[in-house]
């Protein structure tokens, strides 16, 4: 359990570290790598040289300590045997003068008495017994740690130990000074190399990252739809290959965009032709109804009036009046149908006037209260196909409300923006389940959806049984300089 917890914590820390490192830009990463390597190598070299220098200097001081001790023992033999203590003192003093790193020197006779030393008035307690040597030994050296630092203490027997012992102590302060000086020089060199390395790395990263940053900026431009951007090839390396791949991608995207634009133009022309054909057919049917069927019904009314005037029979007159009423109602319905098939006001005055006329007719034909809001359509004409599609969408939507929704109020909002136009038709009727609108029982809604999709628009239906219905229709428009945010209400 503990192993799994430790592994989980390790993964968490690794993920956090990776997230932090991943957020650093590539220039900082390269500079960090160069600086880290230089510092690591510099510190490692400094430590290695310091240790090696300490060992070498310690060994040298040890050898000098033995040499000085052997020399002192050889030169002190006669003086000790003759008990020339003044000569011994001068010998110790000369030895210390000629060897600046000799911290002290003293002579012990065969009785164990210190007969000469370089400490002046006081001899350190315990120093005499800190190191000793037997007659059979060549010398004995130990490393003493004192308040003045480390000292190599060497004891050498005089005249095979029969005349006493010569002791010298060589300070390692010179070693410490040398090691400190070399360490400082190495650290200074490391700092200079790091500065040079960072400068060189900064220049190299600038060379490396400049084309990458250029590709980033060009990629943003391509993402915004500007496929004319091309990157400059800086070198024949991997970045150069990436630049070629980016340029090839931009060219492919530009070609695809040109083809898409051509297809869109063809689709727009096709849609315009479809809508134009539909509207022309509606015009033809409306003219046929007005010119042929309306005239026939009008002739029938005239004939019924003549029949009633010719035969003044009460029963016949009543039947003729009933037939005339039916024919008149049919004629009125025919006129309304003809106007709905293709209102002339849509061609003459535009979408706003046509919708106002149609909403007024709907109010007159039903008990429905309808609010109409037109935003951004004052004195503005849209493309004919867009005006026709929006008119038909509103027409179909209000027809469904009147026939099926059992609503008391409805609202129509048409809002035009610079790049799109939105229609919102809402009622407080019985509502329905939007998931069931794709069957044959919802031809009106399917027609609205098809008209919107023909113009690259979309239909969103919000409804629920008992909660009314809201239709959102949005159709894209080509950019225009005109814009109007003040709504115009009628009703």
C-alpha positions as CSV (number, residue, x, y, z in Angstrom):
1,X,0.0,0.0,0.0
2,X,2.8,2.4,0.9
3,X,4.6,1.6,-2.3
4,X,1.5,2.4,-4.4
5,X,1.1,5.6,-2.5
6,X,4.7,6.6,-3.0
7,X,4.4,5.7,-6.7
8,X,1.2,7.8,-6.9
9,X,2.9,10.8,-5.2
10,X,5.9,10.4,-7.6
11,X,3.6,10.5,-10.6
12,X,1.9,13.6,-9.3
13,X,5.1,15.5,-8.7
14,X,6.4,14.4,-12.1
15,X,3.2,15.6,-13.7
16,X,3.5,19.0,-11.9
17,X,7.1,19.4,-12.9
18,X,6.4,18.5,-16.5
19,X,3.5,21.0,-16.6
20,X,5.8,23.8,-15.3
21,X,8.6,22.9,-17.7
22,X,6.2,22.6,-20.6
23,X,4.9,26.1,-20.0
24,X,8.4,27.6,-20.5
25,X,9.2,28.8,-24.0
26,X,11.8,27.0,-26.0
27,X,14.3,29.8,-25.8
28,X,14.3,29.7,-22.0
29,X,14.6,25.9,-22.2
30,X,17.7,26.0,-24.4
31,X,19.3,28.8,-22.3
32,X,18.5,26.8,-19.2
33,X,20.1,23.6,-20.6
34,X,23.2,25.5,-21.7
35,X,23.5,27.3,-18.3
36,X,22.8,24.1,-16.4
37,X,25.5,22.2,-18.3
38,X,28.1,24.9,-18.0
39,X,27.4,25.4,-14.2
40,X,27.3,21.6,-13.7
41,X,30.6,21.0,-15.5
42,X,32.2,24.1,-13.8
43,X,31.2,23.0,-10.3
44,X,32.2,19.4,-11.0
45,X,35.6,20.5,-12.4
46,X,36.1,22.8,-9.4
47,X,35.4,20.1,-6.9
48,X,37.5,17.6,-8.7
49,X,40.5,20.0,-9.0
50,X,40.1,21.1,-5.5
51,X,40.2,17.6,-4.1
52,X,43.1,16.6,-6.4
53,X,45.0,19.8,-5.4
54,X,44.4,19.2,-1.7
55,X,45.7,15.7,-2.0
56,X,48.7,16.7,-4.1
57,X,49.7,19.7,-1.8
58,X,49.1,17.6,1.3
59,X,51.4,14.9,-0.1
60,X,54.0,17.5,-1.0
61,X,53.9,19.1,2.4
62,X,54.2,15.7,4.0
63,X,57.3,14.9,1.9
64,X,58.8,18.3,2.8
65,X,58.0,17.7,6.4
66,X,60.0,14.4,6.3
67,X,62.8,16.1,4.4
68,X,63.1,19.0,6.8
69,X,62.9,16.7,9.8
70,X,65.6,14.4,8.4
71,X,67.8,17.4,7.7
72,X,67.2,18.8,11.1
73,X,68.0,15.5,12.8
74,X,71.2,15.1,10.8
75,X,72.5,18.6,11.5
76,X,71.5,18.5,15.2
77,X,73.4,15.2,16.0
78,X,76.7,16.8,16.9
79,X,75.1,19.7,18.7
80,X,73.1,17.4,20.9
81,X,76.0,15.2,21.7
82,X,78.1,18.3,22.7
83,X,75.1,19.7,24.5
84,X,75.5,22.9,22.5
85,X,72.0,24.2,23.3
86,X,72.6,27.7,21.8
87,X,73.7,26.1,18.6
88,X,70.6,24.0,18.6
89,X,68.5,27.1,19.1
90,X,70.2,28.8,16.1
91,X,69.8,25.7,14.0
92,X,66.0,25.6,14.8
93,X,65.7,29.3,14.1
94,X,67.6,29.0,10.7
95,X,65.4,26.0,9.8
96,X,62.3,28.1,10.4
97,X,63.6,31.1,8.6
98,X,64.6,29.0,5.5
99,X,61.3,27.2,5.5
100,X,58.4,29.7,6.0
101,X,55.9,27.0,6.3
102,X,57.6,25.4,9.3
103,X,55.3,26.4,12.2
104,X,57.6,25.0,14.9
105,X,60.6,22.8,15.6
106,X,62.1,21.4,18.7
107,X,64.7,18.9,20.0
108,X,64.1,16.2,22.6
109,X,67.1,14.6,24.1
110,X,67.5,10.9,25.0
111,X,66.1,11.6,28.5
112,X,62.9,13.0,27.0
113,X,63.7,16.6,27.9
114,X,63.0,19.4,25.4
115,X,66.4,21.0,25.0
116,X,65.5,23.6,22.3
117,X,62.3,24.8,20.6
118,X,60.9,27.8,18.6
119,X,57.9,28.7,20.8
120,X,59.7,31.4,22.7
121,X,58.6,31.5,26.3
122,X,55.8,28.9,26.4
123,X,55.6,25.4,25.0
124,X,52.2,24.0,24.1
125,X,50.8,21.5,26.5
126,X,50.6,18.0,25.1
127,X,52.5,18.7,22.0
128,X,55.5,16.7,23.1
129,X,53.5,13.6,23.6
130,X,51.4,14.1,20.4
131,X,53.9,12.3,18.2
132,X,56.9,10.0,19.0
133,X,59.2,7.7,17.0
134,X,61.2,4.6,17.9
135,X,64.8,4.0,17.1
136,X,63.9,1.4,14.5
137,X,61.7,3.8,12.5
138,X,62.8,6.1,9.8
139,X,60.3,8.7,10.8
140,X,56.8,9.1,11.9
141,X,54.4,11.8,10.6
142,X,50.9,12.6,11.9
143,X,48.3,15.3,10.9
144,X,47.5,17.5,13.8
145,X,44.4,19.7,13.9
146,X,45.0,22.9,15.9
147,X,43.4,26.2,16.3
148,X,45.8,27.5,13.6
149,X,44.8,24.8,11.1
150,X,46.1,21.5,10.1
151,X,49.9,20.8,10.7
152,X,52.1,17.9,9.5
153,X,54.0,16.9,12.6
154,X,57.1,14.7,11.8
155,X,59.4,13.0,14.3
156,X,62.8,11.8,13.2
157,X,65.2,9.9,15.5
158,X,68.7,11.5,16.1
159,X,71.7,9.2,15.8
160,X,69.4,6.2,15.6
161,X,67.5,7.4,18.6
162,X,70.5,7.5,21.0
163,X,70.8,11.3,20.9
164,X,67.0,12.1,21.0
165,X,64.3,13.1,18.6
166,X,63.9,16.0,16.2
167,X,60.3,17.3,15.7
168,X,59.1,19.7,13.0
169,X,55.6,20.9,12.2
170,X,54.7,22.2,8.8
171,X,51.6,24.3,8.5
172,X,49.0,23.5,5.8
173,X,47.9,27.1,5.6
174,X,49.7,27.6,2.3
175,X,47.8,24.6,1.0
176,X,44.5,26.2,2.0
177,X,45.5,29.5,0.4
178,X,46.5,27.8,-2.8
179,X,43.3,25.7,-2.9
180,X,41.2,28.8,-2.2
181,X,42.9,30.8,-4.9
182,X,42.6,28.0,-7.5
183,X,39.0,27.4,-6.5
184,X,38.2,31.1,-7.0
185,X,39.9,31.2,-10.3
186,X,38.0,28.1,-11.5
187,X,34.7,29.7,-10.3
188,X,35.5,32.9,-12.1
189,X,36.4,30.9,-15.2
190,X,33.1,29.0,-14.9
191,X,31.2,32.3,-14.6
192,X,33.0,33.7,-17.7
193,X,32.3,30.5,-19.7
194,X,28.7,30.6,-18.5
195,X,28.3,34.2,-19.7
196,X,29.9,33.4,-23.0
197,X,27.8,30.2,-23.3
198,X,24.6,32.1,-22.5
199,X,25.4,34.7,-25.1
200,X,26.2,32.2,-27.7
201,X,23.1,30.1,-26.8
202,X,20.9,33.3,-26.9
203,X,22.2,34.0,-30.4
204,X,21.6,30.4,-31.5
205,X,18.2,30.3,-30.0
206,X,17.3,33.5,-31.7
207,X,18.4,32.0,-35.0
208,X,16.4,28.8,-34.2
209,X,13.3,30.3,-32.7
210,X,12.9,33.2,-35.2
211,X,11.6,31.0,-38.0
212,X,9.5,29.1,-35.5
213,X,7.9,32.3,-34.2
214,X,7.4,33.4,-37.8
215,X,5.6,30.1,-38.5
216,X,3.4,30.6,-35.3
217,X,2.3,34.1,-36.5
218,X,1.6,32.8,-40.0
219,X,-0.3,29.9,-38.6
220,X,-2.5,32.3,-36.7
221,X,-3.1,34.3,-39.9
222,X,-4.0,31.1,-41.7
223,X,-6.3,30.1,-38.9
224,X,-8.1,33.4,-39.4
225,X,-8.6,32.6,-43.1
226,X,-5.6,34.4,-44.7
227,X,-4.2,31.7,-46.9
228,X,-1.9,34.0,-48.8
229,X,0.8,33.9,-46.1
230,X,4.1,32.2,-47.0
231,X,7.0,31.5,-44.7
232,X,10.6,32.4,-45.6
233,X,13.0,29.5,-45.7
234,X,15.9,30.2,-43.4
235,X,18.1,27.1,-43.8
236,X,18.3,23.6,-45.2
237,X,17.6,21.9,-42.0
238,X,14.5,20.5,-40.2
239,X,13.0,23.9,-39.7
240,X,13.5,24.6,-43.5
241,X,11.6,21.3,-44.2
242,X,8.9,22.5,-41.8
243,X,8.7,25.8,-43.6
244,X,8.3,24.0,-46.9
245,X,5.6,21.8,-45.4
246,X,3.8,24.9,-44.1
247,X,4.0,26.7,-47.4
248,X,2.6,23.6,-49.2
249,X,-0.2,23.4,-46.6
250,X,-1.0,27.1,-47.1
251,X,-1.1,26.6,-50.9
252,X,-3.3,23.6,-50.5
253,X,-5.6,25.5,-48.2
254,X,-5.7,28.4,-50.5
255,X,-6.6,26.1,-53.4
256,X,-9.3,24.4,-51.3
257,X,-10.7,27.8,-50.3
258,X,-10.8,28.9,-53.9
259,X,-12.6,25.7,-54.8
260,X,-14.9,26.0,-51.9
261,X,-15.7,29.6,-52.9
262,X,-16.4,28.5,-56.4
263,X,-18.7,25.7,-55.1
264,X,-20.4,28.2,-52.9
265,X,-21.0,30.6,-55.8
266,X,-22.4,27.7,-57.8
267,X,-24.5,26.6,-54.9
268,X,-25.7,30.2,-54.4
269,X,-26.6,30.4,-58.1
270,X,-28.4,27.1,-57.8
271,X,-30.3,28.1,-54.8
272,X,-31.2,31.4,-56.4
273,X,-32.4,29.5,-59.5
274,X,-34.5,27.1,-57.4
275,X,-36.1,29.9,-55.4
276,X,-36.6,32.0,-58.5
277,X,-38.2,29.0,-60.3
278,X,-40.5,28.4,-57.3
279,X,-41.5,32.0,-57.1
280,X,-42.0,32.2,-60.9
281,X,-44.3,29.2,-60.7
282,X,-46.2,30.8,-57.8
283,X,-46.5,34.0,-60.0
284,X,-47.8,31.9,-62.9
285,X,-50.3,30.1,-60.7
286,X,-51.4,33.4,-59.1
287,X,-51.9,35.0,-62.5
288,X,-53.8,32.0,-63.7
289,X,-56.0,32.2,-60.6
290,X,-56.5,35.9,-61.0
291,X,-56.9,36.0,-64.8
292,X,-58.8,32.8,-65.5
293,X,-60.4,31.3,-62.3
294,X,-61.3,34.7,-60.9
295,X,-62.9,35.8,-64.2
296,X,-64.8,32.5,-64.4
297,X,-66.1,33.0,-60.9
298,X,-67.0,36.6,-61.6
299,X,-68.9,35.4,-64.7
300,X,-70.7,32.9,-62.6
301,X,-71.7,35.6,-60.2
302,X,-73.1,37.7,-63.0
303,X,-74.9,34.7,-64.4
304,X,-76.5,33.9,-61.1
305,X,-77.6,37.6,-60.7
306,X,-79.2,37.4,-64.2
307,X,-80.9,34.2,-63.3
308,X,-82.3,35.7,-60.2
309,X,-83.5,38.7,-62.0
310,X,-85.2,36.7,-64.8
311,X,-87.0,34.2,-62.6
312,X,-88.4,35.9,-59.5
313,X,-89.5,32.7,-57.8
314,X,-88.9,33.0,-54.0
315,X,-87.4,29.5,-53.7
316,X,-85.1,30.0,-56.7
317,X,-84.1,33.4,-55.5
318,X,-83.0,32.0,-52.1
319,X,-81.0,29.3,-53.7
320,X,-79.3,31.7,-56.1
321,X,-78.4,34.1,-53.3
322,X,-76.9,31.2,-51.4
323,X,-74.9,30.2,-54.4
324,X,-73.8,33.8,-55.0
325,X,-72.6,34.0,-51.4
326,X,-70.6,30.8,-51.8
327,X,-69.1,31.9,-55.0
328,X,-68.2,35.3,-53.5
329,X,-66.5,33.7,-50.6
330,X,-64.5,31.4,-52.9
331,X,-63.6,34.5,-55.0
332,X,-62.3,36.3,-51.9
333,X,-60.4,33.2,-50.8
334,X,-58.9,33.0,-54.2
335,X,-57.7,36.6,-54.1
336,X,-56.1,36.0,-50.7
337,X,-54.5,32.8,-52.0
338,X,-53.2,34.6,-55.1
339,X,-51.6,37.4,-52.9
340,X,-50.1,34.7,-50.6
341,X,-48.6,32.9,-53.6
342,X,-46.7,35.9,-54.6
343,X,-47.4,39.3,-52.9
344,X,-46.5,42.1,-55.3
345,X,-45.5,44.3,-52.3
346,X,-42.5,42.0,-51.7
347,X,-41.2,42.8,-55.1
348,X,-42.1,46.5,-55.0
349,X,-41.4,47.6,-51.4
350,X,-39.3,44.9,-49.9
351,X,-39.4,42.4,-46.9
352,X,-40.4,44.9,-44.2
353,X,-43.5,46.2,-46.0
354,X,-44.5,42.7,-47.2
355,X,-44.3,41.3,-43.6
356,X,-46.3,44.2,-42.3
357,X,-49.0,43.6,-44.9
358,X,-49.0,39.8,-44.2
359,X,-49.2,40.2,-40.4
360,X,-52.0,42.7,-40.8
361,X,-53.9,40.1,-43.0
362,X,-53.3,37.4,-40.3
363,X,-54.7,39.7,-37.6
364,X,-57.8,40.3,-39.7
365,X,-58.3,36.6,-40.6
366,X,-57.8,35.3,-37.1
367,X,-58.3,36.2,-33.5
368,X,-54.6,36.0,-32.9
369,X,-52.7,38.9,-31.4
370,X,-49.5,39.3,-33.3
371,X,-46.6,41.6,-32.5
372,X,-44.1,42.4,-35.2
373,X,-40.6,43.9,-34.6
374,X,-38.3,44.7,-37.5
375,X,-34.7,45.6,-36.5
376,X,-32.2,47.0,-39.0
377,X,-34.6,46.7,-42.0
378,X,-35.7,50.4,-42.4
379,X,-35.1,51.5,-46.0
380,X,-32.9,48.4,-46.6
381,X,-33.3,45.8,-49.3
382,X,-31.8,42.4,-49.0
383,X,-30.9,39.9,-51.7
384,X,-34.1,38.7,-53.4
385,X,-33.6,35.1,-52.4
386,X,-33.1,36.0,-48.8
387,X,-36.2,38.3,-48.7
388,X,-38.2,35.5,-50.3
389,X,-36.9,32.8,-48.0
390,X,-37.6,34.9,-44.8
391,X,-41.1,35.9,-46.1
392,X,-42.0,32.2,-46.7
393,X,-40.5,31.2,-43.3
394,X,-42.6,33.7,-41.5
395,X,-45.6,32.9,-43.6
396,X,-45.3,29.1,-42.9
397,X,-44.7,29.7,-39.2
398,X,-47.7,31.9,-38.7
399,X,-49.9,29.6,-40.7
400,X,-48.9,26.7,-38.4
401,X,-49.6,28.9,-35.4
402,X,-53.1,29.8,-36.7
403,X,-54.0,26.3,-37.7
404,X,-52.4,24.1,-35.0
405,X,-51.1,25.9,-32.0
406,X,-54.4,27.1,-30.5
407,X,-52.5,30.2,-29.4
408,X,-53.8,33.6,-28.3
409,X,-50.7,35.7,-28.9
410,X,-47.6,35.4,-31.2
411,X,-44.6,37.6,-31.9
412,X,-42.3,37.9,-34.9
413,X,-38.9,39.5,-34.6
414,X,-36.6,40.1,-37.6
415,X,-33.2,41.4,-36.7
416,X,-30.5,42.2,-39.2
417,X,-26.8,42.3,-38.3
418,X,-23.8,43.1,-40.5
419,X,-23.1,39.4,-41.3
420,X,-26.4,37.7,-40.6
421,X,-30.2,38.0,-40.2
422,X,-32.2,36.3,-37.5
423,X,-35.9,35.6,-37.3
424,X,-37.7,34.6,-34.1
425,X,-41.3,33.4,-34.2
426,X,-42.9,32.7,-30.9
427,X,-46.3,31.7,-29.7
428,X,-48.1,30.7,-26.4
429,X,-49.9,27.8,-27.9
430,X,-50.1,24.1,-27.0
431,X,-46.5,23.3,-28.0
432,X,-45.1,19.9,-29.1
433,X,-42.1,17.6,-28.9
434,X,-39.3,19.0,-31.2
435,X,-37.9,15.5,-31.6
436,X,-40.9,14.5,-33.7
437,X,-40.6,17.2,-36.3
438,X,-38.9,15.1,-39.0
439,X,-41.9,13.1,-40.0
440,X,-44.6,13.7,-42.6
441,X,-46.9,15.4,-40.0
442,X,-44.6,18.4,-39.8
443,X,-44.2,19.4,-43.5
444,X,-44.4,23.1,-42.6
445,X,-41.4,22.9,-40.1
446,X,-39.5,20.8,-42.5
447,X,-40.1,23.3,-45.2
448,X,-38.8,26.1,-43.0
449,X,-35.7,24.0,-42.2
450,X,-35.0,23.3,-45.8
451,X,-35.4,27.0,-46.8
452,X,-32.9,28.0,-44.1
453,X,-30.4,25.3,-45.0
454,X,-30.6,26.3,-48.7
455,X,-29.1,29.6,-47.6
456,X,-26.5,28.0,-45.2
457,X,-28.7,28.9,-42.3
458,X,-30.1,26.9,-39.5
459,X,-33.4,26.3,-37.6
460,X,-33.6,25.8,-33.9
461,X,-36.9,24.8,-32.3
462,X,-37.6,25.2,-28.6
463,X,-41.0,23.8,-27.6
464,X,-42.6,21.4,-25.1
465,X,-46.2,20.2,-24.8
466,X,-48.2,22.9,-23.1
467,X,-45.5,25.5,-23.1
468,X,-45.6,27.2,-26.5
469,X,-43.1,27.2,-29.3
470,X,-40.2,29.4,-30.3
471,X,-38.5,29.1,-33.7
472,X,-35.0,30.6,-34.2
473,X,-33.9,31.0,-37.8
474,X,-30.5,32.4,-38.6
475,X,-29.2,33.1,-42.2
476,X,-25.7,34.4,-43.0
477,X,-25.4,37.6,-45.1
478,X,-22.5,39.0,-47.1
479,X,-20.8,42.0,-45.3
480,X,-22.4,45.4,-45.8
481,X,-21.6,48.8,-44.5
482,X,-25.2,49.5,-43.4
483,X,-26.4,48.6,-39.9
484,X,-29.3,49.7,-37.9
485,X,-30.0,48.8,-34.3
486,X,-33.2,50.8,-33.7
487,X,-36.3,48.5,-33.9
488,X,-39.4,49.5,-35.7
489,X,-42.6,48.1,-34.2
490,X,-45.9,47.8,-35.9
491,X,-49.1,46.7,-34.4
